[in-house]
Amino acid sequence: MSEEKKQRDLRMRMRSYVVILLCLVQCCWFSDAIVDPIDFLALQSIRKGLEDLPGSNFFASWDFTADPCNFAGVFCDSDKVVALNLGDPRAGSPGLVGRIDPAIGKLSALTEFTIVPGRVFGALPESLFQLKNLRFLAISRNFIAGTLPANLGELRSLRTLDLSYNQLTGEIPRSIGTITELSNVILCHNRLTGSVPMFPFRSLNRLDLKHNNLTGPLIPDSLPPSLNYLSLSWNRLNGPVFRLLSRLDQLNYLDLSMNQFTGTIPTQIFSFPIVNLQLQRNLFTGPIQPVDQVAIPTVDLSYNRFSGPVSAMFSSVQNLYLNNNRFTGEVPNSLVDRLLAANIQTLYLQHNFLTGIEINPTAEIPLSSSLCLQYNCMVPPIQTPCPEKAGKQKTRPTEQCGEWRG
């Protein structure tokens, strides 16, 4: 064998040894970490972007010489990270501070990502919305800013989206309505603008968009009848909702307060399985005449333009707010009887055009109950404490009551 051939064979053997050595080094490096190397590096980057707030020691277990699948908040299936829950979930824990690193998008098998309340700031990385398997995304009560990306709809497996109590701006992407499995959308207490997108799929159970800057009307078919919880309060939404509400017969919580909704409300809404009905401070009009006894514990229709007589069907409501409307006629005796029996806890009728109530001036209102009658077209036969906002004037001026007495 020639000298040249010997040298060539030696170089080839050296290269083989180097490859074997590198493999051994890599195997040793990850010998304690069964997690996929890509996920391993992604977790390292995520850790660099976040820190414990004073008093928190969540990251104490994140020692990258050990198996990352044993880290606090890291859950694996085989060699892939499938859930990442960052921060101590106990109530009152200090939380985390920092930014979410774009490496989060490298966790390709991730199905759940949460961050406890803290001071995590900055925009959500675009890479987060490329996680095709993500089913649960909850980053509430932090300082997340920026807009929701248009490719939000690419999270085809998403079922829960909770980004409440942050500083998000811009519009809610229309693509959110194309996620067929979406069940819970909680985006309340942000700075979102634009209109409420359409959610055509019957998977949606909870929609909470309160305390934003949303505007415009609600399209009658924009929300599915599968909804159990709907809160749109403290926005600037407007227009009629009669046709929309008529379809939502599975609601057990409804809050449309503090908007500019107009028109009438469907009578059948009072037969829905609702435990709390909040429609106050809108521009609703028309009479309110439920067909059957109302079983809703709390009904707030205050500060609207409802008119006509007060229905006796409200006598089974525990907290009834009808104040600051245009109700007329006499207060039904059934409401008085239930109030005196302590079955009604709150009965606010002030600032209407009511003309009478049959109650003995010496009657004692139960300590657990509140009654306010002032500023109607009658002299209240009984003096009871009223909210400060009711003012001090006991009755309406006579000139305002002529047509209602007629």
Protein Blocks (a to p, Z undefined) as FASTA:
>chain_A
ZZklmmmmmmmmmmmmmmmmmmmmmmmmmmmmmbdfklmmmmmmmmmmpccdehiaklmm
mcckbcfklpghiacehjacfbdcedjfbghiabjcddddfklmmmmmbcbdcddddjde
cjddfklmmmmkbmbdcdehiabecjddfklmmmmmbmbdcfehiabecjddfklmmmmk
lmbdcfehiabecjddddfbfkbmbdcfehiabecjddfklpcfkbmbdcfehiabecjf
klmmmmmmmbcbdcfehiabecjddfklmmpccfbdcfehiabecjdddfbdcfbfbacf
ehiabecjddfklmmpfbdcfehiabecjddfklmmmmmnopafbdcfehiabfbdcddf
kbccdfkbccdfehiabdcfbdcdddfklojbfbdcfklmmmmmZZ
